[in-house]
Amino acid sequence: MFANVGWAEMLVLVVIGLVVLGPERLPGAIRWTGTALRQARDYVSGATSQLREDFGPEFEEFREPLSELNKLRGMTPRAAITKHLLDGDDSIFTGKFDGSEPRPQPQPPSVEPSTPAPQRPTKFDPDAT
């Protein structure tokens, strides 16, 4: 639940709590929050175990589509293209091809210098500035 909360965010929350609650009530609020989170985690794990007991082996059938959705949740556009269009071969993105010889890089066509094009006189509008 709080996997993405780092130390910097926790420090910001403690400072905000210190300003809002004050130094007297902050330790009690932290203790209450920890207890509430622990109880919520216990309720969720109890409900999960109760569902496993009630459904038995059918519970895993319900979990399979959810695990597929979790796989899609973390999929980036690059990963989707690699998986579905390129059959998992990401060498086009990494530049590492399976061939034994490196592919030559295309060279831009050489342009021979020619006579420069005549330049037009630029118009200057003093009122525009």
N, C-alpha and C positions, 0 to 999 in steps of 0.2 A: 504494500500500500504506500509506504513512504520510501520506496527504493530510490527515487530520484531526488530525494532531499539530501543535500550535502551539508558539510559543516558550516559553510558560509550562510546558508539559509537558516540553519538552526541558530546560529549566532544572532541573525537578524530577528528571529522570532523571540529569543530570550531578551534582547534589548527592547523590543516593542513591549513584551510582557512586563519588563522592569519599569518602563515608562508608564504603562497603563495601570498595572496593578500595584506597583511600588515594591520595595524590597521586603516588606513584611509579609505580604500575601503571595509573592511569587513562588516560594518553595512549596507551599500548600497547593497552589494551582498546578504546578508541575507534577506533584505527587498524585493529585486527583486525575489529571489527564493520563498519566501512566496507568493508573488503576482502571480507568474507563476503557482504555485501549486493550489492556490485558483481558478484561471481561468480554469485550466485543470479540476478540480473537477466540476466546474459549467458547462463546456462543456459536460462532461460525464453525469451528472445528466440531462441536457437538452436533450441530445440524448436519454437517457433512457425514459424520459417522452414523447418525440416525438414518439418513437417506441410503447409505450403503447397506445398512442392516435391512431396511424395508424393501429395497429393490433387488438386492443380491447381485447376481451377475448382470442383470439388465442395466445396472447403474453405469457400467463401463460403456454400454452402447450410447448412453446419453452424453458421456464425456468425450467420445470421439469427434462429433461435430464441433464441440467447443474447442478442442485442441486444434482442429483445422482452422477455426476462426482466429485463434491466438497466433498461429503461424502467419496468417494473412495480415494481422495487425502490424507486425514488424516489417512487412515487406515494403521495400522502397521501389520507386519506379525502375531503377537499374536492376534490382533483383527480380522484379516481375518480368522484365524483358529477357533477362538471362535465363530464367526458368522456363518461360512459356514459348518464347520465340527462338531462342538459341540452344535449347535443350541442356541448359546448365553450363555451357561453354562460355566463360567470360573472357576468353583471350582477346576478343575484340576491344574490350575495355582496358585490359592490362597491357596489351601490346606483346604478349608472349604467345606466339603461334606455335603450333605443333610441328611445323616443317623444320627440317634440319638446317636449311639455309635462311639467313635473315632476308626478309623482303626488302628490295631496294626502295628507297624513298623517291617518289616522283620529283623530278627537278622542274622548277618553273622554266618556261620557255625563255631563252635568252633574247633580249631585245637589244638590237644594235642601236647605238646612239645615232640619231638623225639630226637634221637641222631643227633647232628649237622652233616651236610654233610662235608666231608673232603674238606679242602680248598687247592686249587692248588697254588703252589708258583707263585708269580707274577714275570714277566720278566721285567727287567729294562734296558732301552736302553739309555746310557748316551749321545749318539749323537742326540737323538730326542729333547732334551731340549735346 
